[in-house]
């Protein structure tokens, strides 16, 4: 299928939405040292400064669905663009610590909202033959945004430096946020949302504009699916027959963060500082972590349907447990600090090809259609809440023992291996209908 101009613009919306997601999530990592000095932060208040955006993310993710249903994905994404802009400007110009917290919370609202709205908007707008690639592009751009955030932090620290470097590091996000807002001007409402509003003729025109080969057939599918959803909307999630899918969704969301992935990503320069590296050197090492995250994610996307979800989780559990144990040993013995970067790079590799690639695919597969959106919200919430808790507690725990959090994360990965081995079904090559039978939820 030939890409038309409107489809290209829609792709750019997805790309920038994912990029901002990753960038805004990680940019705090380069500012923690300066923020600690300028605002006289303790380990506890530093943890709050980092984690408050994640609590905002939880709120944003929960509220984004109803907002998108009410005003449409495009309009809701415009709200997210305003939040991104406001948070970037506010963090860059923050006049005291409480004001920084407010704008960090706003940043989290934008991240959480776009994490839900972006993929859904693209999935609803794109022609069926291109849907998988467009939605997959959103995930790729999240890790690209993380890499860009690390690189931006390092560039600002190297070229500008000084006591106001943190303001520039936050302020860089203004540029992609502005572009995101501008690109949203030129894209249409989603055809699926238009159908929910009974605007059938407009939905048909959008499908035609997006280059759908058989717009009438796809329109009929959309209408039929929405009628089915209305009929099944009253189906509750918390029933005995769904106990296994609920366990799988909640546990995979929790284990994703119990690996320590975001504590490591958010505090990477600080972790290197604990090991004796300078702040600038820590920023540089963090870029290497971001590059490995990006490359390993691309690799994982190419093998997830070949090796399988369960196999990747088991491989990742072993690899991450070993690497994290090595990091704990370095901090416990206060020796072999030069090996720290390679152990963390190894950890990022094993995480990205396993948990990083599998979590969202797996959660979407284990629930039947009638409760899938509720199940995805549950799994996502367990992920973000655990993320906020661990990221908030990490500086406090690391202040008392730098080795302790990594030993805990390693132990959790051993536990993950056992749980996955005993309870997780393999979903590779199994239809959703067959999987429901396998899980006993026909």
N, C-alpha and C positions, 0 to 999 in steps of 0.2 A: 504494500500500500504506500502510495506517495504521501509524504508529509506536506501538509499545507501550512500556510503562514499562521493560522489560528492555532493549529496543533503545536507548532513550534513555540508560540508564545505561552501556551498552556504548560508545555514542558519546562520552560524557563521559570514559570511560577512554582512548579514542583521543585525544581532545582534550588531556587533561592529560598523557598520555604524550608527545605531540608538543610541547606547550608546555614541559614540563620539559627535553626534548631541546634546544630552541632556547635556553631561558633559561640552563641550566647551561653550555651551550657558550660563550655570549657574556658572561656576567656578569664574567669575569676582566678584560674590557676596561676597566671603570671603576676597577679597583683597582691597575693596574700602577704608577702614580706613587707611591702610598702604600707599596705592597709594596717597591718599589725603595729608598725612604728608610728604612723600618722594618727591613728585613732586609739592608740594604746590598748589594743585588743588582747584579751587573755585567750587561752586555748579554747575556753567555752564560747566567748563572744566571736572568735574567728569561725568556729564551727557554725554558729548561728548565721554569720554573714554569708557563708557558703550555702548552708542548707535552706535558708529562707526562700531562695529561688525555687528550690525543689518542692517545698510545701506549696508555693504558688503554682508549680507545675501540676501537682495533684488537683488543686482547685480548678485550674485551667482545663485539664483533661476531662474532669467530671462535668464541667459546665459547657464544654465546647459542643457536645452532641446536641443537647436541647437548643443551643443558640443556632447551630447549623440547620437544624430542622425548622426553626422558626423563620429565620431570615435568609437561609440559603448559604451554601458553602462559600461562594464568592464573596458575599457581603461579610460573612463571619471572618474570612481570611483578611479582609480589609481592616476589620477591627484588630486582628492580630498584628498587622503591619503597623498600625498606630501604636500599639503597645510596645512593639520592638523599637520603634523610633523614640518613644517617650522614655523607655528604660535606658537606651544608649545615651541619650542626651542627659537624662537625670543622673545616671551613674558617673558620667564624665564631669558633670558640674556639681556633684554632691558637696554640700557645704558642711555637713557633719555626719556622724555615724548613723543616727536614726534616718536621715534623708536617704542615705545609701541603701539602708535596709528596705525602705519603701520602694525605691526604684528597682532593687533586686527582686522584690516580690512581684512587681509588674512584669519584669523580664520573665519570671517563671510562668506567669499567666499566659504570656505570648507563646512560650515554648510548649507548655502543656496543650494549649488550644491548637496550635499548628500541628502538633504531633498526631492529633486526631483528625483535624479538618483537612490537612494537606493530602494525605494518601486517599482519603475518602473522596475529596473533590476530584482528584485525578482519575480515580477508578470510575467515578460516575460520569465524567466528561469524555474520557478517551474511548475510541472505537474498541470493540472487544478484542480484535487481533493485536492491538498495541497496549492493552491495559496492563499486562504483567510487566512489560518493560518500563512503562511510565511510573507505575507504583514502585517498582524496584529502584528506579532512579532516585526516588525520595530517600530511601535508606542509604544508597551510595553517597548521596550528598550530605547526609548527617555526618558520616565519618570524614568526608572531605572538609566539612565545616570545622570539625575537631582539629584536623591537621592544619587548616588555615588559621584557626585560633592560636594554636601553639606557635606557628610561624610568625604570625602578627605580633604576638607577645615578645618573641625573640627579636624581631626587627625593631620594634619600638624601643626595647631596652638597649639595643645596640646603637641605634642611630640617634635617638632622642635622649633617653636616660633622664637623670635628674629626679627631683622629688615629685614631679608631676607626671612621670611616665605612666602611672596607673590610670590617670585621666585619659591619656591618649589611647591606652590599651582598651578601655571601655568604649571610647568615642569612635574607634574605627568601625564599629558595627553600624554606625549611622549610614554609611554608604550602601551596604547591601540592603538595609532596611528601606531606604529611599527607593532603591531599584525594585524591591519587592512590591512596594506600594504602587509604583508607576506601572509595572507589568500587569498588576491586577486590573488596571483601567481597561486594558484591551482584551480581556477574556470574558466569555459569556457565563451565564448561570448554568448549573448542571442540568442536563435533560431530566435526570431522575427527580431532582427537587421540583422542577417545573411540573412534572406529572403529579407529584404529591399535592401540588396546589391547583390541580385540574387545568393547567395551562398546556393542554396537549399540543396545540398547533405550534406554540413556541418551542416545546420540547422536540418536535419533529424538525423544525428549522435548525436547531442546534445540532442535532445528529447529522443533518445534511451538511452543515457548515464544517463539522469536524471530519468529514470525509468517510462517514460510515457507508459501506457498500450497499447494505439493504436496510435503510433507515426505518421502513415500516415494520419489518420483522423484529428489529431490535427494540423499537418502540413498544410493540406488543409484548415482548418479553419483560420490559420494564413495568408496564401496566399490570401484567399478571403477577409479577413478583411482589409488587406493592400491595395488591389485593391479598396475596398470601400472607404477607407480613401483618396486615391489619387483622386477619383472622387468627394469627398466632401470637399477637402482642400480649395477650393475657397470660401466656405460659410462664409460670414462675421458675426461676433458676434454682433456688435452694430447695431441691427435692432429693429424696433418698436415691433415686435412680441416677442422679447426676453427681453422686459423691466422688466417683473416680475422676471425671473430667475437672471438677472443682479442685480436687487435690492436685491434679497435674498442673492446672493453670496457676494456682497459688504458689505451689512449691517451685515451679520453674521460674516464676517471677521473683520469688525470694532468693533462690540460689543464684540467680543472675547477679544480684547485688551482694550476696554473702561471699562471692568470689573476691570482693574488694575492688572491682573494676573501676567504679566511679570515684571511690576514695583515692585510688592511684592516679586516675586521670585529673581530678580536680586539684590534688596536692602534689603532683609530680615534681615541680621545681623545689617544693619544700622538702619532699622525701630525699631528693639529691642533696639538699642543704644539710639535712640530718647526717648524711654520709660524708660530709666535708667538702662538697662541691660549692663553688661560688654561685650566687644567684643567677648570673648571666650564663654560666656553664649549665646550671640546672634547666634554664629555659631552652638551651640548645639541645640537651638530652631529651627534653620533652618532645621536641619536634621529631626526633627519631621514633619515639613511641607512637606519635600520631601517624607517621608514615607507615609503620608496621601495621597499625590498626586499619588503615586504608587498604593496603595491599592484601592483607589477610582476609578482609571482608570481601574483596573482589574474588579471591580464591574460593572462599566458602560458598559464594553464590553459584560458582561453577560446579561444585561437587556435592551440594546438599541433596540433590535428587539421585546421585549415584551411590554415595556412601550411606546415606540415610541419617535421619535425625538422631535416633538413639545411639548409633555408632559414633557420630560426631560428639555427642555429649559425653560418652564414655572416654573417648580419646582426650577431649578437652579437660575432663576431670583429672585425669592422671597428669597431663602436662602442666596444668595450672597449679595443682597441689605440689608438685616437685619444685617448680619455679618459686612459688611463694615460700615454701620451706627453706629454700636457698636464701631468699631475701631475709627471712627471719634469722637465719644463722649468721648472716653478715652483720646485722645490727646487734645480735646477742654477743658475738665474739669481738665486735668492733675491728674486724679485719677483712681483707679481700674486697675492699670497697670498689675496686676497679671492675669487679665482676657484676656489680649491681645493675648497671645499664643492660647487660646482656641477659640477666635473669628476668628483668622487667620486660624487655623486648620479647623474650620467650613466652612470658606470661600473656602479653598482649596477643601474640600469635595464636596460642592455644585457646584463649578466650574467644577471639574473633572468629575462628573457624568452628567453634562449637556453640557456646551460649549466645554469642553475639549474632550468629546467623540463624539459630534455631528458634529462639524464644517466640518471636511474633508469628512465625509460620506454624509452630506447634500449637500455640494457644488457639489459632484460628481453625485448626484441624480437629481438635478433640471434642468440640461442642457441635451438636446438631444445629441446623439452620434456625430452628425456632427460638433458640436461646443464645445463638452465637454472639450477637452484639453485647449481650449482658455478660457472657463469659469472658469476652475480650476485655471488657471494662474491669471485671474483677481481677484478671491476671495483670492487667496494666497497673491497676491501683496497688496491688501487692508489690509490684516492681518499684513504683515511684515512692511509696511510703517507706519501704526498706532502704531505698537510695537516700532519702532525706535523713533517716535515723542514723545510718552508718556515716554519711558525710558530716553530719553534725557532731557525732561523737569522736570521730577519728583524731582530730587535733588533741583532744583531752586525753585519750588513751595513749597516743603516741608520745605525749609529753612525759608520761610516767614510765613508759617502756616502748621504745620504737619497734622492738622485735615483736611485742605482744599482738598487735593487730594482724600482722602477716602470718604469725603462727595460727591465729584464729581462722583467718581466711583459708589457709591451707587445710586445716581440719575440716572446715565446711565443704571443701571440694572433695575430700575423702568421703564425707557423708553423702554428698551428691552422687558420687560414683555408685555407692551401695543402693541408694534410693532409685536411681535411674535403672540400674541393673535388675532390681527386683520388681519394680512397679511400672516403669514406663514402657508402653507398647511402641513398636516401630511403626511409623506411619508412611514410610516410603513405599510408593507404588500401590498403596491401598486407597480405594475410592472412599469418599466421605461416608457413603452408605454402608460399605463393608466395615469401616472403622466403627460406626455406631453399633453395629452388630457385635463387633469384637469387644467393645466396651460395655455391652449389655444395656444399651439405651435406645433400642429400636422404638 
